[in-house]
Amino acid sequence: MTSSDAAPGQDAGGQDSGEQDPAGRPKGFDLATLLAERGGERYDLHARYLNHQLPRMLHTIGFDRYYERAEGAHFWDAEGNDYLDMLAGFGVQGLGRHHPVVRKALHDVLDAGLPDLTRFDCQPLPGLLAEKLLSHTPHLDRVFFGNSGTEAVETALKFARYATGKPRVLYCTHSFHGLTTGSLSVNGEPGFQDGFAPLLPDTAIALGDLDALARELKRGDVAALIVEPIQGHGVYLMPPGFLRAAQELLRKHKALLICDEVQTGLGRTGTFWAYEQEDVEPDLVTVAKALSGGYVPVGATLGKDWIFKKVYSSMDRVLVHSASFGSNAQAMAAGLASLSVIEDEQLVENSRRVGDLLRTRLAELTDRYEMLKEVRGRGLMVAVEFGRPKSLGLRSRWTMLQAARKGLFAQMVVVPLLQRHHILTQVSGDHIEVIKLIPPLVFTEADADRFVTAFTAVMDDAHDGGGLMWDFGKTLVKQAVANR
């Protein structure tokens, strides 16, 4: 490299030259300065260059906050207000935000200067992470690393089809497995599929319908059944014994069981894998989200040895399925650190213990509030479902909301939880009256107390039959009608 080849701010050896601007700052990219100067434009930038409907929606419901920092199960806005996170980035922040062990691992792997992604060597970190994952999954043998949950599902679908030689995959109504074309084909929420046809020739069955499963298997063209052990949209649990009976039927017809643990895995439901509570041994398992430690996207597909050996049957097929960024050092380090934290801090046990406490305390409120229909779930994956009240005054208001759009009452609960009590939650799907609670696995008993206290206050307001909450409901009704 000659002196004429050097980049601005570098000497002829490619090193920083120490040049500074008039304000005394190093020349070149400066993230802190960029955020300080333009961080206030966040909503305008998103509206102009990204999904313009997101800032519009956030403005409408009053969720357009300016969060500045985060730690564990909490984050803070510019005024220093403390918010409790019951969403965990849709499950990505399983360890809470900015866990020091994961942060250190990422600093270490960057400082190591590893020869990453050469593609023509075998680095140690992918093998070490695969070994650690499989130590929690002794009936499976091999791992493929991609970059996300939907990639993990795509891998499982491809591997199932190739290994069995059959084209069709079954899935359950209300399921969610991702939004890329293959995973969209097994998405049980039609709203996500609308307008994106043609999709793959996959077939939905009702959750728990063994007769429908048997009927489809008899056609002889089914490669696999893919299921979430607990469905993310609505937090619907499998009927007792369904998954075990389903696996017996699948084996009889030489089809595979794929368990999608992208959201339920790594301790979320009180066991390392949610399927462990169902007495099954799936042939393929997908995982992502919390494996990232909240930092570097990573997805993994775990499977039986014979499936991988069929797919990668010769050296000619060595790259028949791969991912350009799969197995990168930063993702592998984040995954290894995350599993270490889950084990060392006993987060699986914490999920079971604090989740049981939260669910029990909320369930005790069902006799107190007419519109609180059911509390269900496992571990720190909890659904709060609302239903039609009995008293005339409340029933008329409920009917007004339902006529405009199903799901508005749940949204009426979510909004004051954030605006008045600084607790972030989500409505658990379109056109359902369910709030899903999936806080980080570091969630504490004190956090559970804070949520139950706030939720009780919101439900008191809702059952008073008037006030700001129902005024907001009228606003939602007008918007729902206008959007038809």
VOSE-523595 format. One record per residue (C-alpha): residue number from 1; residue in three letters; x, z, y. Coordinates in steps of 0.05 Angstrom, whole numbers. Last residue first. Layout:
% VOSE-523595
  seq  type      c1      c3      c2
  NUM   ALA       X       Z       Y
...
END
This chain:
% VOSE-523595
  seq  type      c1      c3      c2
  484   ARG   -1244     142      -7
  483   ASN   -1192     170      40
  482   ALA   -1241     191      94
  481   VAL   -1281     232      44
  480   ALA   -1219     269      22
  479   GLN   -1198     281      93
  478   LYS   -1265     309     113
  477   VAL   -1266     354      52
  476   LEU   -1196     379      66
  475   THR   -1217     399     137
  474   LYS   -1278     435     109
  473   GLY   -1232     473      62
  472   PHE   -1189     493     121
  471   ASP   -1249     526     152
  470   TRP   -1262     558      84
  469   MET   -1193     591      86
  468   LEU   -1199     610     159
  467   GLY   -1260     654     151
  466   GLY   -1320     651     106
  465   GLY   -1346     667      37
  464   ASP   -1312     735      28
  463   HIS   -1292     708     -40
  462   ALA   -1238     663     -12
  461   ASP   -1209     719      31
  460   ASP   -1205     767     -27
  459   MET   -1173     711     -68
  458   VAL   -1119     702     -15
  457   ALA   -1105     776     -12
  456   THR   -1101     781     -88
  455   PHE   -1053     722     -89
  454   ALA   -1008     757     -39
  453   THR   -1005     822     -78
  452   VAL    -996     785    -144
  451   PHE    -938     745    -114
  450   ARG    -901     804     -85
  449   ASP    -908     844    -149
  448   ALA    -880     786    -189
  447   ASP    -821     781    -142
  446   ALA    -809     856    -151
  445   GLU    -812     846    -227
  444   THR    -757     794    -220
  443   PHE    -751     718    -224
  442   VAL    -682     698    -248
  441   LEU    -716     645    -292
  440   PRO    -734     607    -229
  439   PRO    -809     605    -214
  438   ILE    -857     560    -253
  437   LEU    -927     578    -230
  436   LYS    -979     523    -237
  435   ILE   -1043     525    -196
  434   VAL   -1103     494    -230
  433   GLU   -1168     465    -205
  432   ILE   -1156     395    -232
  431   HIS   -1166     328    -198
  430   ASP   -1092     311    -194
  429   GLY   -1042     358    -225
  428   SER   -1015     429    -224
  427   VAL   -1030     447    -152
  426   GLN    -964     476    -128
  425   THR    -934     541    -105
  424   LEU    -888     564     -48
  423   ILE    -898     636     -24
  422   HIS    -889     651      50
  421   HIS    -950     698      53
  420   ARG    -992     669     109
  419   GLN    -972     595     110
  418   LEU    -947     589      38
  417   LEU   -1001     628       0
  416   PRO   -1050     604      53
  415   VAL   -1038     531      30
  414   VAL   -1037     540     -45
  413   VAL   -1106     573     -47
  412   MET   -1142     518     -10
  411   GLN   -1105     467     -53
  410   ALA   -1135     500    -115
  409   PHE   -1203     494     -81
  408   LEU   -1191     420     -67
  407   GLY   -1178     401    -140
  406   LYS   -1240     359    -151
  405   ARG   -1255     316     -90
  404   ALA   -1312     312     -41
  403   ALA   -1368     333     -87
  402   GLN   -1324     387    -116
  401   LEU   -1311     418     -47
  400   MET   -1385     420     -29
  399   THR   -1403     447     -98
  398   TRP   -1354     505     -87
  397   ARG   -1386     521     -20
  396   SER   -1455     522     -51
  395   ARG   -1431     564    -109
  394   LEU   -1400     616     -63
  393   GLY   -1467     628     -29
  392   LEU   -1507     626     -93
  391   SER   -1466     674    -135
  390   LYS   -1442     648    -202
  389   PRO   -1375     616    -185
  388   ARG   -1351     549    -212
  387   GLY   -1280     552    -237
  386   PHE   -1207     565    -219
  385   GLU   -1147     560    -265
  384   VAL   -1082     599    -257
  383   ALA   -1029     568    -301
  382   VAL    -964     603    -320
  381   MET    -896     578    -343
  380   LEU    -850     638    -335
  379   GLY    -860     661    -407
  378   ARG    -921     631    -438
  377   GLY    -984     603    -407
  376   ARG   -1055     623    -389
  375   VAL   -1097     653    -333
  374   GLU   -1170     634    -333
  373   LYS   -1233     625    -290
  372   LEU   -1217     657    -223
  371   MET   -1276     635    -180
  370   GLU   -1317     696    -194
  369   TYR   -1261     745    -176
  368   ARG   -1256     816    -203
  367   ASP   -1264     803    -278
  366   THR   -1209     749    -275
  365   LEU   -1162     797    -238
  364   GLU   -1134     828    -301
  363   ALA   -1108     759    -321
  362   LEU   -1062     760    -260
  361   ARG   -1031     826    -281
  360   THR   -1022     802    -352
  359   ARG    -992     735    -332
  358   LEU    -941     767    -286
  357   LEU    -920     820    -337
  356   ASP    -915     770    -393
  355   GLY    -872     725    -349
  354   VAL    -828     784    -330
  353   ARG    -813     799    -404
  352   ARG    -811     728    -433
  351   SER    -771     698    -376
  350   ASN    -724     757    -374
  349   GLU    -712     749    -449
  348   VAL    -693     676    -439
  347   LEU    -653     695    -378
  346   GLN    -606     741    -416
  345   GLU    -556     741    -359
  344   ASP    -498     721    -404
  343   GLU    -537     670    -446
  342   ILE    -574     634    -390
  341   VAL    -511     638    -346
  340   SER    -468     606    -401
  339   LEU    -519     552    -412
  338   SER    -517     536    -337
  337   ALA    -442     535    -335
  336   LEU    -438     485    -392
  335   GLY    -491     441    -360
  334   ALA    -458     443    -292
  333   ALA    -391     425    -323
  332   MET    -423     367    -361
  331   ALA    -457     341    -298
  330   GLN    -392     345    -258
  329   ALA    -352     312    -314
  328   ASN    -396     252    -323
  327   SER    -430     249    -391
  326   GLY    -478     194    -369
  325   PHE    -462     159    -303
  324   SER    -463      88    -331
  323   ALA    -514     105    -385
  322   SER    -509      79    -457
  321   HIS    -550      47    -513
  320   VAL    -522     -12    -551
  319   LEU    -453       9    -529
  318   VAL    -422      21    -598
  317   ARG    -465     -32    -631
  316   ASP    -409     -78    -651
  315   MET    -372     -17    -677
  314   SER    -428      -9    -728
  313   SER    -492      29    -741
  312   TYR    -500      63    -673
  311   VAL    -576      64    -676
  310   LYS    -578      80    -751
  309   LYS    -523     132    -744
  308   PHE    -559     165    -687
  307   ILE    -623     172    -728
  306   TRP    -586     195    -790
  305   ASP    -551     251    -751
  304   LYS    -616     282    -726
  303   GLY    -629     285    -652
  302   LEU    -616     315    -584
  301   THR    -631     274    -522
  300   ALA    -599     300    -458
  299   GLY    -611     294    -384
  298   VAL    -565     312    -327
  297   PRO    -573     312    -251
  296   VAL    -518     352    -216
  295   TYR    -537     413    -175
  294   GLY    -596     456    -195
  293   GLY    -559     484    -255
  292   SER    -567     414    -283
  291   LEU    -592     440    -350
  290   ALA    -652     467    -312
  289   LYS    -682     396    -305
  288   ALA    -661     359    -369
  287   VAL    -681     365    -443
  286   THR    -708     318    -496
  285   VAL    -714     335    -570
  284   LEU    -714     288    -629
  283   ASP    -730     300    -703
  282   PRO    -772     361    -688
  281   GLU    -766     425    -730
  280   VAL    -833     460    -727
  279   ASP    -858     532    -729
  278   GLU    -896     529    -663
  277   GLN    -861     584    -624
  276   GLU    -794     549    -634
  275   TYR    -826     488    -600
  274   ALA    -816     523    -533
  273   TRP    -741     519    -539
  272   PHE    -697     577    -517
  271   THR    -755     625    -525
  270   GLY    -794     658    -469
  269   THR    -829     596    -442
  268   ARG    -776     573    -392
  267   GLY    -718     592    -437
  266   LEU    -677     529    -438
  265   GLY    -735     482    -452
  264   THR    -806     477    -424
  263   GLN    -792     427    -368
  262   VAL    -752     373    -403
  261   GLU    -773     400    -471
  260   ASP    -805     336    -496
  259   CYS    -811     346    -571
  258   ILE    -806     281    -610
  257   LEU    -835     283    -681
  256   LEU    -817     223    -724
  255   ALA    -856     177    -770
  254   LYS    -846     167    -845
  253   HIS    -922     170    -859
  252   LYS    -918     236    -897
  251   ARG    -868     261    -847
  250   LEU    -916     249    -790
  249   LEU    -973     284    -826
  248   GLU    -930     346    -838
  247   GLN    -908     344    -765
  246   ALA    -979     343    -741
  245   ALA    -998     403    -784
  244   ARG    -942     443    -752
  243   LEU    -960     418    -682
  242   PHE   -1033     435    -690
  241   GLY   -1025     505    -719
  240   PRO   -1055     541    -660
  239   PRO   -1083     491    -608
  238   MET   -1025     467    -564
  237   LEU   -1023     500    -496
  236   TYR   -1045     466    -432
  235   VAL   -1003     482    -371
  234   GLY   -1046     439    -324
  233   HIS    -996     383    -320
  232   GLY    -935     411    -354
  231   GLN    -963     408    -425
  230   ILE    -936     463    -470
  229   PRO    -901     439    -533
  228   GLU    -895     373    -495
  227   VAL    -909     319    -546
  226   ILE    -883     252    -571
  225   LEU    -911     225    -636
  224   ALA    -866     175    -671
  223   ALA    -854     106    -700
  222   VAL    -926      88    -714
  221   ASP    -939      20    -746
  220   GLY    -970      40    -813
  219   ARG   -1043      37    -791
  218   LYS   -1054     102    -829
  217   LEU   -1015     138    -774
  216   GLU   -1069     122    -723
  215   ARG   -1124     153    -765
  214   ALA   -1083     214    -782
  213   LEU   -1069     227    -709
  212   ALA   -1142     218    -691
  211   ASP   -1162     267    -745
  210   LEU   -1109     317    -722
  209   ASP   -1139     320    -652
  208   GLY   -1101     377    -618
  207   LEU   -1089     342    -552
  206   ALA   -1132     279    -552
  205   ILE   -1096     217    -576
  204   ALA   -1061     166    -533
  203   THR   -1032     100    -559
  202   ASP    -969      61    -543
  201   PRO    -966     -15    -537
  200   LEU    -912     -15    -482
  199   LEU    -934     -26    -410
  198   PRO    -962     -87    -376
  197   ALA    -983     -58    -329
  196   PHE    -960     -18    -268
  195   GLY   -1023     -19    -227
  194   ASP   -1052      46    -253
  193   GLN   -1002      82    -299
  192   PHE    -992     145    -257
  191   GLY   -1067     154    -247
  190   PRO   -1077     147    -322
  189   GLU   -1046     215    -336
  188   GLY   -1025     216    -409
  187   ASN    -958     184    -397
  186   VAL    -932     150    -460
  185   SER    -924      81    -429
  184   LEU    -896     115    -366
  183   SER    -838     138    -409
  182   GLY    -821      66    -425
  181   THR    -832      40    -355
  180   THR    -798      95    -316
  179   LEU    -846     150    -293
  178   GLY    -834     210    -338
  177   HIS    -862     246    -398
  176   PHE    -928     276    -372
  175   SER    -984     292    -420
  174   HIS   -1058     298    -400
  173   THR   -1079     259    -463
  172   CYS   -1028     264    -519
  171   TYR    -976     213    -543
  170   LEU    -968     164    -599
  169   VAL    -910     115    -604
  168   ARG    -917      44    -632
  167   PRO    -864      -7    -652
  166   LYS    -839      12    -722
  165   GLY    -770       0    -750
  164   THR    -763      75    -762
  163   ALA    -693      86    -733
  162   TYR    -701      32    -680
  161   ARG    -769      56    -654
  160   ALA    -749     129    -655
  159   PHE    -682     114    -620
  158   LYS    -716      74    -565
  157   LEU    -769     127    -552
  156   ALA    -718     183    -553
  155   THR    -673     147    -504
  154   GLU    -730     133    -456
  153   VAL    -748     207    -460
  152   ALA    -678     228    -441
  151   GLU    -678     176    -385
  150   THR    -744     206    -360
  149   GLY    -713     275    -360
  148   SER    -653     254    -320
  147   ASN    -581     230    -321
  146   GLY    -562     210    -391
  145   PHE    -527     247    -447
  144   PHE    -538     230    -520
  143   VAL    -532     288    -569
  142   ARG    -520     297    -644
  141   ASP    -536     343    -702
  140   LEU    -604     375    -701
  139   HIS    -628     431    -747
  138   PRO    -583     482    -713
  137   THR    -614     476    -644
  136   HIS    -584     533    -602
  135   SER    -514     516    -627
  134   LEU    -534     444    -614
  133   LEU    -533     455    -539
  132   LYS    -464     487    -541
  131   GLU    -434     432    -584
  130   ALA    -463     379    -540
  129   LEU    -434     414    -479
  128   LEU    -365     418    -512
  127   GLY    -367     345    -534
  126   PRO    -386     322    -464
  125   LEU    -331     365    -433
  124   PRO    -273     342    -477
  123   GLN    -262     271    -451
  122   CYS    -264     214    -501
  121   ASP    -229     151    -477
  120   PHE    -248      80    -459
  119   ARG    -306      93    -412
  118   THR    -258     115    -357
  117   LEU    -315     159    -333
  116   ASP    -273     217    -307
  115   PRO    -197     220    -303
  114   LEU    -201     294    -284
  113   GLY    -180     316    -214
  112   ALA    -182     390    -234
  111   ASP    -205     410    -164
  110   LEU    -271     375    -175
  109   VAL    -281     410    -242
  108   ASP    -264     477    -213
  107   HIS    -310     470    -152
  106   LEU    -366     450    -199
  105   ALA    -353     510    -245
  104   LYS    -351     556    -185
  103   ARG    -418     533    -160
  102   VAL    -448     540    -230
  101   VAL    -424     613    -235
  100   PRO    -446     628    -163
   99   HIS    -518     606    -174
   98   HIS    -537     564    -115
   97   ARG    -612     563    -123
   96   GLY    -647     597    -180
   95   LEU    -625     589    -252
   94   GLY    -684     545    -269
   93   GLN    -678     506    -205
   92   VAL    -698     440    -236
   91   GLY    -766     466    -257
   90   PHE    -810     426    -209
   89   GLY    -761     446    -154
   88   ALA    -765     519    -175
   87   LEU    -840     521    -159
   86   MET    -855     595    -150
   85   ASP    -803     602     -95
   84   LEU    -812     663     -51
   83   TYR    -800     649      23
   82   ASP    -760     695      70
   81   ASN    -767     681     145
   80   GLY    -700     674     181
   79   GLU    -727     633     240
   78   ALA    -694     569     214
   77   ASP    -728     578     147
   76   TRP    -705     618      87
   75   PHE    -703     608      12
   74   HIS    -716     653     -47
   73   ALA    -713     653    -124
   72   GLY    -638     653    -125
   71   GLU    -608     634     -59
   70   ALA    -631     585      -6
   69   ARG    -614     560      64
   68   GLU    -644     522     123
   67   TYR    -717     507     108
   66   TYR    -752     470     164
   65   ARG    -826     473     145
   64   ASP    -874     414     141
   63   PHE    -921     449      91
   62   GLY    -979     452     140
   61   ILE   -1028     415      96
   60   THR   -1032     352     138
   59   HIS    -958     352     159
   58   LEU    -936     355      87
   57   MET    -982     297      67
   56   ARG    -956     253     124
   55   PRO    -885     273     108
   54   LEU    -896     249      36
   53   GLN    -936     186      53
   52   HIS    -878     151      86
   51   ASN    -837     149      22
   50   LEU    -768     134      49
   49   TYR    -739     100     112
   48   ARG    -785     115     172
   47   ALA    -826     174     148
   46   HIS    -764     206     116
   45   LEU    -724     198     179
   44   ASP    -780     227     222
   43   TYR    -787     287     175
   42   ARG    -712     303     175
   41   GLU    -698     290     249
   40   GLY    -678     363     261
   39   GLY    -619     354     214
   38   ARG    -589     303     262
   37   GLU    -533     336     301
   36   ALA    -522     398     259
   35   LEU    -530     359     195
   34   LEU    -478     307     216
   33   THR    -431     360     242
   32   ALA    -433     398     176
   31   LEU    -424     334     136
   30   ASP    -361     310     172
   29   PHE    -341     239     154
   28   GLY    -280     213     190
   27   LYS    -236     239     246
   26   PRO    -218     313     243
   25   ARG    -249     354     299
   24   GLY    -211     372     362
   23   ALA    -265     352     411
   22   PRO    -225     291     432
   21   ASP    -224     265     360
   20   GLN    -170     287     312
   19   GLU    -115     252     272
   18   GLY     -87     295     216
   17   SER     -59     235     179
   16   ASP    -100     247     117
   15   GLN     -63     216      58
   14   GLY     -66     144      36
   13   GLY       9     137      30
   12   ALA      13      93      92
   11   ASP     -19     148     133
   10   GLN     -94     160     136
    9   GLY    -142     171     194
    8   PRO    -164      98     193
    7   ALA    -150      68     124
    6   ALA     -79      46     107
    5   ASP     -69     -27      89
    4   SER     -26     -43     151
    3   SER      21      13     132
    2   THR      31     -21      66
    1   MET       0       0       0
END
